[in-house]
Amino acid sequence: MQHNQTFSMSKKWAIKRITVNLALDEAKKLEKYCDQTGRPATDVIRELIRGLPVTRTE
């Protein structure tokens, strides 16, 4: 996975760009879902990441 950090002045937060390698069937499934829902892949992936269970360590 590649990590490139990009900062956007038009947004309130910094953006970290990543490259994800998907198996062909995973990429096709994501593309089909995006076509069916009219949502961009970035939004779908962000929503899935936000839903991940994470234990807080403070």
Rosetta blueprint (number, residue, H / E / L):
1 M L
2 Q E
3 H E
4 N E
5 Q E
6 T E
7 F L
8 S L
9 M L
10 S L
11 K L
12 K L
13 W L
14 A L
15 I E
16 K E
17 R E
18 I E
19 T E
20 V L
21 N L
22 L L
23 A L
24 L H
25 D H
26 E H
27 A H
28 K H
29 K H
30 L H
31 E H
32 K H
33 Y H
34 C H
35 D H
36 Q H
37 T H
38 G L
39 R L
40 P L
41 A H
42 T H
43 D H
44 V H
45 I H
46 R H
47 E H
48 L H
49 I H
50 R H
51 G L
52 L L
53 P L
54 V L
55 T L
56 R L
57 T L
58 E L
